[in-house]
Amino acid sequence: MGTALGAIVGAIISNYFGPHVLVFAASVFVLGLICGLLRADAAAYRFGGITLAIVMMVPRTGPAWQIAFHRFAEVSIGIGVALIMAVVWPEMETKPPGGK
């Protein structure tokens, strides 16, 4: 959820403002307010901030929404692969030596 929020906020803000530190700071604050309103946990806010920074601060030749979409797609694919691997290759339980 945090990555999606960061990508959305980053794409919207980047379309209207250039890469400036005050715009970035205000965007992080707005992202925090949105996460608070949606009752997202701190991890969602953290991942949203990372995505926001990537979308806003990476030099680009195309529109900001492309960077935002690519970042969201990359993270979503990574989550999907991790879930598949957790099912295909589960972690084995280890028994303590000499224990039951």
C-alpha positions, 0 to 999 in steps of 0.5 A: 500500500505504501509503494502505491501511495508513494507512486501516486503522490510522486506522479501527481506532484512531479507533474506540477512541480520540479524537483525541489527540496521544499516540494519534496519535504511537503510531499513527504508530509502529505504522504504521512497525512494520507497514510495516517488517514488510511491508518497505514502502519509505519512500514507503509509510510517508509516504503511510500517515502522511498518510492516518492523519493525515487519518483521525484528525484530520479532524472527522467526524460519522460513523464513522471507517471512512467517512473511511478508505474515502473517502480510500482510494477517492480515492487509488485513483481518482487512481492509476487516472486517472494510469495511464490518462493515461500510456497515453493520452497518453505523454510524448514523447521529446525529441532534443537540438538538432543531435544524433542 
